[in-house]
Amino acid sequence: MTARSLSKGANVPVDSAALRVELVWAQGPGVPDVDASALLLTSAGRVRDDGDLVFYNQPRHASEAVAHLGKQTAAGVTSDIVAVDLRSLDPDVERVALCASTDGGTFGQVPGMVLRLLNAASGDELARFDMTAGTETAFICGELYLRQGKWKFRAVGQGYAEGLAGLATEFGITVDEPDSGAAAPAGAAQAPPDVQAPLAPAVSSGGPRLSKGEERLPVDMRKRLSLRKEQVAVSLRKHGAEGVVARVVLVLDASGSMSFLYTRGVVADVVERMAAVAAQLDDDGEMQAWTFASQPARLPDLRLGDLPEWLRLHVRVGQVGLFRRNRRPKGLEAGQVDMRTVGIQNEEQRVIAEVRSYVAGNPAPAPTLVLFFSDGGVYRNAEIERELRAAVEEPIFWQFVGLGRSDYGVLERFDSLPGRRVDNVGFFAVDDISTVPDQELYDRLLSEFPSWVTAARQAGIL
């Protein structure tokens, strides 16, 4: 099928079953955030239940036919992506409405908004619809619909003033209205009064659980966290570990060679991505955290609701001239580590020993997963091996992640070392972790932990 630029109301036949729908717009000052979504509709133009809305808080339909894949940004242009497999749709679904909503403004403030329909296999553009809008905060951009046994795509361009909640309600989605006079249901999260809580379907299909403090996060961060928790859950299901609970510990290399990764924001992004692992695995949604170089230093616990402030205060290497001799940091705030005391060399064995001591002194009913990030330069191989061999009989799995192409020494070889009852160490390295998609990162991060849990239970370690 040849690509066509459609005007409002025009339609084209769709010959490809696997589709990629991209909502594209230009970034810039004052441009609100935009979110793509999809509604699965029957011949009556209604959803069957709340599970027929696919969006950032419910990113995958139970049929696997529609999935919200999330955002990508390059060269000042952002796209939010929805995948549709027409072959997997339930027989009573005859329309898929392709929608969008804004957060913090109207569509009139969103320049260059285009809906692109692509062949998912080849990447060929099948159709595109350039849209204009005014005061609307929700939009039906287009729709896939069944006509005489054949699928077609129509450019719709219909706006709504009530946002995603108003649009979804029109198609039969249940939206709980805020009630300031009534008590919230047990366990319900309360959004701050100045933040509009994201639309939450009344029917839950066993997706990611809401973690303590999550409702206090900024809207954008909360959206990312919600999608990432689902991706963590998918990775756990892939490895037969659905429902597993673990204490999560984060360890961050602060040696001199890491400075560039801190100043580029790579480490802060890593911490945010790891917060989703803790939110999904840990009952209290918290992470204990260490930083290290020549010496280890315990950081304050990372509580999910405090994530933005935690990143500001504690992901600090390279931000305050830490490696200049005789230069004192300008006034440490409460809980901050004076990074001069941490030094600049790699002494992994010291922080490993400190984490081991913490776990031994603070026993928990769940195993501990240590997420250990380093850019290499490992040279204390014998000392590190002694620590990790001694830790074999402890309820800890050590997942090391290399952030570059440097020498990882014994960390890279440990998987193949003999003489251990269970394999308590995982390792992989990436050239640029910021380019690794979340799902791939979580798949690799959690690939060995579930098998260790099984082996540790059989060995009586857990």
C-alpha positions in Angstrom: 0.0 0.0 0.0 1.3 3.4 -1.0 1.6 6.0 1.8 -1.0 8.7 1.7 -1.4 12.1 3.4 -5.0 12.2 4.5 -7.4 15.1 5.1 -9.9 15.0 7.9 -12.5 12.3 7.3 -10.5 10.5 4.5 -9.9 6.8 4.7 -7.6 4.2 3.2 -7.7 0.4 3.2 -5.2 -1.3 5.5 -3.5 -4.4 4.1 -1.0 -4.9 6.9 -2.0 -6.8 10.0 0.8 -5.7 12.3 0.8 -1.9 12.7 2.8 0.7 14.5 0.9 4.0 15.2 3.1 7.0 15.9 1.8 10.2 17.3 4.5 12.8 16.5 5.0 16.4 17.6 7.7 19.0 18.0 9.2 19.9 21.3 9.7 23.4 22.5 9.2 26.0 25.3 5.6 25.9 26.7 4.7 22.7 24.7 2.6 20.4 27.0 3.3 16.7 27.3 1.2 14.5 25.0 0.1 11.0 25.6 -1.2 8.5 23.0 -3.9 5.9 23.9 -6.2 3.5 22.2 -9.8 2.3 22.8 -11.0 -1.1 21.7 -14.7 -0.7 20.6 -17.5 -3.0 19.6 -19.9 -2.4 16.8 -22.0 -0.3 19.3 -19.0 2.1 19.6 -18.5 1.2 23.3 -15.8 -0.6 25.3 -16.7 -3.9 26.9 -15.0 -3.0 30.1 -12.3 -0.7 31.5 -9.6 -3.1 30.2 -10.4 -1.9 26.7 -8.5 1.3 27.3 -4.8 1.1 26.5 -2.6 4.0 27.8 0.4 4.7 30.0 -1.2 3.4 33.2 -2.5 0.2 31.5 0.0 -0.3 28.6 -1.1 -3.7 27.3 -4.4 -5.2 26.4 -5.2 -8.6 27.8 -5.5 -10.0 24.2 -2.0 -8.7 23.4 -3.5 -7.1 20.3 -2.8 -3.5 21.4 0.1 -2.1 23.4 1.3 1.3 24.4 5.1 1.2 23.7 6.0 4.7 25.1 7.8 7.7 23.9 11.0 8.3 21.9 12.6 11.7 21.4 15.2 12.7 18.8 16.3 16.0 17.3 13.6 18.0 19.1 10.8 15.7 17.9 8.9 13.3 20.2 6.7 10.3 19.2 4.4 8.3 21.4 3.8 4.8 20.0 1.0 2.3 20.0 1.3 -1.2 18.4 -1.8 -2.9 17.0 -2.0 -6.5 15.7 -5.3 -6.7 13.9 -5.1 -10.5 13.8 -5.1 -10.7 17.6 -8.2 -8.6 18.2 -11.2 -10.3 19.7 -13.9 -11.0 17.2 -16.3 -8.5 18.8 -13.8 -5.6 18.5 -14.6 -3.8 15.3 -12.9 -0.4 15.9 -9.7 0.8 17.5 -9.9 4.5 18.3 -6.4 6.1 18.3 -6.4 8.9 20.8 -4.2 11.5 22.4 -4.4 13.8 25.5 -2.4 16.7 26.8 -0.9 17.3 30.2 -0.3 20.9 31.2 -1.9 22.6 28.2 -4.0 22.3 25.1 -3.4 20.8 21.7 -3.3 24.3 20.3 0.1 24.6 22.0 1.4 21.5 20.3 3.2 22.2 17.0 3.7 19.8 14.2 1.2 17.1 15.4 1.0 14.2 13.0 -0.4 10.7 13.2 1.6 8.2 11.2 0.4 4.6 10.4 3.3 2.3 9.7 3.8 -1.4 8.7 5.3 -2.7 11.9 7.4 -5.3 10.0 8.9 -3.2 7.2 8.6 0.3 8.8 6.9 1.6 5.6 4.6 4.5 6.2 1.0 3.5 5.1 -0.8 6.8 5.9 -0.3 10.1 7.7 -2.7 12.7 9.1 -1.4 16.2 9.9 -3.6 17.7 12.6 -4.5 21.2 13.9 -6.3 22.0 17.1 -7.3 24.8 19.5 -8.4 24.5 23.1 -8.9 20.7 23.1 -7.1 18.6 25.7 -8.1 15.2 24.2 -8.3 14.1 20.6 -9.5 11.1 18.5 -6.7 11.3 15.9 -7.8 8.4 13.8 -9.4 5.0 13.9 -9.0 1.5 12.5 -12.3 0.0 11.6 -13.7 -3.1 10.1 -15.9 -2.7 7.0 -17.2 -5.8 5.1 -14.5 -8.0 6.5 -11.7 -5.6 5.6 -9.8 -3.2 7.9 -9.5 0.5 7.0 -8.0 3.6 8.6 -9.8 6.9 8.9 -8.4 10.3 9.8 -10.8 11.6 12.4 -9.4 14.8 14.2 -12.2 15.1 16.7 -11.4 17.1 19.9 -12.7 17.1 23.4 -12.3 19.7 26.2 -12.4 17.3 29.2 -9.1 15.5 28.7 -8.6 11.8 28.5 -11.1 11.2 31.3 -13.9 12.9 29.4 -13.1 11.2 26.2 -12.9 7.8 27.8 -16.1 8.3 29.7 -18.0 8.9 26.4 -17.0 5.4 25.2 -18.0 3.7 28.5 -14.9 3.7 30.6 -15.5 4.0 34.4 -13.7 7.1 35.8 -13.9 7.6 39.6 -14.8 11.2 40.4 -12.8 12.9 43.2 -14.8 13.0 46.4 -13.4 15.4 49.0 -16.0 14.5 51.6 -15.7 10.7 51.4 -13.0 8.5 52.7 -10.8 6.8 50.1 -11.0 3.0 49.7 -8.5 1.1 51.8 -5.1 1.3 50.3 -6.0 3.9 47.7 -3.3 6.5 46.9 -4.1 10.2 47.4 -2.8 12.5 44.7 -1.6 16.0 45.8 -4.4 18.6 45.3 -2.5 20.5 42.7 -1.8 17.4 40.6 -4.4 15.8 38.5 -4.1 12.0 39.1 -3.7 10.0 35.9 -6.8 8.1 34.8 -7.0 4.9 36.7 -9.3 2.1 35.3 -11.7 0.8 37.9 -11.0 -2.8 36.9 -7.5 -4.1 37.6 -6.0 -7.0 35.6 -3.2 -7.8 38.1 -0.8 -5.1 36.7 1.9 -3.3 38.7 1.0 -2.6 42.3 0.9 1.0 43.5 4.0 1.6 45.7 4.1 3.8 48.8 4.8 7.4 47.9 4.3 6.9 44.1 1.3 9.3 44.0 3.6 12.1 45.1 5.9 12.0 42.1 5.6 14.6 39.3 3.2 13.5 36.6 5.9 12.7 33.9 8.0 10.7 36.3 4.9 8.8 37.6 4.0 7.9 34.0 7.5 6.6 33.3 7.5 4.6 36.5 4.1 3.1 35.8 5.2 1.8 32.3 8.6 0.7 33.7 7.0 -1.3 36.5 4.9 -3.1 33.9 8.0 -3.9 31.9 9.7 -5.2 35.1 6.7 -7.4 35.7 6.9 -8.7 32.1 10.6 -9.6 32.5 9.8 -11.5 35.7 7.0 -13.4 34.0 9.4 -14.3 31.2 11.8 -15.9 33.7 9.1 -17.6 35.8 9.4 -15.3 38.7 6.0 -13.5 38.7 5.1 -12.3 42.2 8.6 -12.7 43.6 9.5 -10.2 46.4 13.0 -9.0 47.1 14.9 -6.3 49.0 16.7 -4.1 46.4 20.1 -2.5 47.1 21.7 0.0 44.7 25.5 0.5 44.4 26.9 3.3 42.3 30.5 3.6 41.2 31.8 7.1 42.0 35.4 6.7 40.8 37.1 9.4 38.8 36.4 7.8 35.4 32.6 7.9 36.1 32.5 11.7 36.2 31.5 12.1 32.6 28.5 9.7 33.1 27.3 11.7 36.0 27.6 15.1 34.3 25.7 13.8 31.2 22.8 12.7 33.5 23.4 9.0 32.6 23.7 7.9 36.3 20.6 9.8 37.3 18.6 8.1 34.5 19.9 4.7 35.7 18.7 5.4 39.2 15.3 6.4 38.0 15.1 3.2 35.9 16.2 1.1 38.9 13.5 2.7 41.1 11.0 0.8 39.0 12.7 -2.5 39.9 12.4 -1.7 43.6 8.8 -0.5 43.2 7.8 -3.8 41.6 10.0 -6.2 43.7 10.1 -4.6 47.2 7.1 -4.4 49.4 8.0 -0.9 50.7 9.2 0.4 47.4 12.5 1.6 49.0 16.1 1.0 48.0 19.1 1.0 50.3 22.0 2.7 48.4 25.7 3.0 48.5 28.3 4.9 46.5 32.0 4.0 46.4 35.4 4.7 45.0 38.4 4.4 47.3 36.0 4.1 50.2 32.3 3.1 50.4 29.7 5.5 51.6 26.1 4.7 52.6 23.6 7.0 51.0 20.1 7.8 52.5 17.5 5.2 51.6 15.8 6.0 48.3 12.0 6.3 49.1 10.0 6.4 45.9 8.0 9.5 46.7 11.3 11.4 47.3 12.9 10.3 44.0 13.4 13.8 42.4 14.9 15.3 45.5 17.0 12.2 46.1 18.5 12.5 42.6 19.2 16.2 43.2 21.0 15.6 46.5 22.7 12.3 46.1 23.6 11.7 42.5 26.4 14.3 42.7 29.7 13.1 41.3 31.1 15.5 38.6 28.6 18.3 39.7 30.7 20.0 42.4 34.3 19.8 41.3 34.9 16.7 43.4 38.3 15.9 42.1 40.0 19.2 42.4 42.5 19.3 45.1 41.8 21.5 48.2 38.4 22.4 46.9 35.6 22.1 49.4 32.0 21.6 48.4 29.7 24.5 49.0 27.7 23.6 52.1 26.4 20.0 52.3 22.7 19.6 52.8 21.2 17.0 55.3 22.2 13.5 54.4 24.6 14.4 51.6 27.9 12.6 51.4 31.1 14.7 51.3 32.5 13.0 48.1 36.1 14.0 49.0 35.9 11.2 51.6 35.0 8.7 48.9 38.1 9.2 46.8 38.6 8.4 43.1 40.0 4.8 42.9 38.2 1.5 42.4 37.9 -0.6 45.6 34.8 -2.7 44.9 35.6 -5.3 47.6 35.1 -2.7 50.3 31.6 -1.8 49.3 30.7 -5.4 48.7 31.8 -6.2 52.3 29.8 -3.3 53.7 26.6 -4.4 51.8 27.2 -7.9 53.1 27.5 -6.6 56.7 24.3 -4.6 56.3 22.3 -7.6 55.0 23.6 -9.8 57.9 22.8 -7.2 60.5 19.3 -6.5 59.0 17.8 -9.8 58.1 14.7 -9.9 56.0 12.3 -12.6 55.0 12.9 -11.9 51.3 16.2 -12.3 49.4 18.3 -9.3 48.5 19.0 -8.2 44.9 22.1 -5.9 44.6 22.2 -3.8 41.5 25.8 -2.8 41.1 26.8 -0.3 38.4 30.4 0.4 37.5 32.4 1.5 34.4 35.2 -1.0 35.2 38.8 -0.4 35.9 38.7 -3.4 38.3 42.1 -4.4 39.7 41.4 -5.9 43.1 40.5 -9.2 41.6 41.6 -11.5 44.4 39.9 -9.5 47.1 36.7 -9.2 45.2 36.6 -12.9 44.5 37.1 -13.7 48.2 34.2 -11.4 49.1 31.8 -12.9 46.5 32.8 -16.5 47.3 32.2 -15.8 51.0 28.8 -14.4 50.0 27.6 -17.6 48.3 26.0 -18.9 51.5 24.2 -15.6 52.0 20.7 -14.6 50.7 22.1 -12.1 48.3 22.3 -12.1 44.5 24.8 -9.7 43.0 23.9 -8.3 39.6 26.8 -6.3 38.1 26.3 -4.0 35.2 29.2 -2.6 33.2 28.8 1.0 31.8 31.3 0.9 29.1 34.2 -1.1 27.6 36.7 -1.0 30.4 38.3 -3.9 32.2 35.8 -5.6 34.5 38.3 -8.3 35.7 36.9 -11.0 38.0 33.3 -9.6 37.7 33.2 -10.6 34.1 34.7 -14.0 34.8 32.9 -14.9 38.0 30.0 -16.7 36.3 32.5 -19.3 35.1 34.5 -19.8 38.3 34.0 -23.3 39.8 33.6 -24.3 43.4 30.3 -22.6 44.4 27.1 -24.3 45.5 25.0 -21.7 43.7 25.8 -19.0 41.1 25.3 -15.9 43.1 26.6 -13.4 40.6 25.4 -12.0 37.2 27.2 -9.7 34.9 26.7 -7.9 31.6 28.1 -4.8 30.0 26.7 -2.2 27.6 28.5 0.5 25.6 25.9 3.1 26.3 23.1 2.3 28.7 21.1 5.3 27.8 20.5 3.8 24.3 19.2 0.4 25.7 15.4 0.3 25.7 13.8 -0.3 29.2 12.4 -3.7 28.3 15.7 -5.0 27.1 17.5 -3.6 30.1 15.1 -5.2 32.6 15.2 -8.5 30.7 19.0 -8.6 31.0 19.0 -7.3 34.6 16.6 -10.0 35.8 17.7 -12.9 33.6 19.7 -14.7 36.3 18.1 -13.6 39.6 15.1 -15.9 39.3 17.2 -19.0 38.7 19.4 -18.1 41.7 16.3 -17.8 43.9 15.3 -21.4 42.9 18.8 -22.7 43.4 19.2 -20.9 46.7 16.0 -22.3 48.0 17.0 -25.8 47.0 20.3 -25.3 48.7 18.7 -24.1 52.0 20.2 -20.6 51.6 16.8 -19.0 51.5 
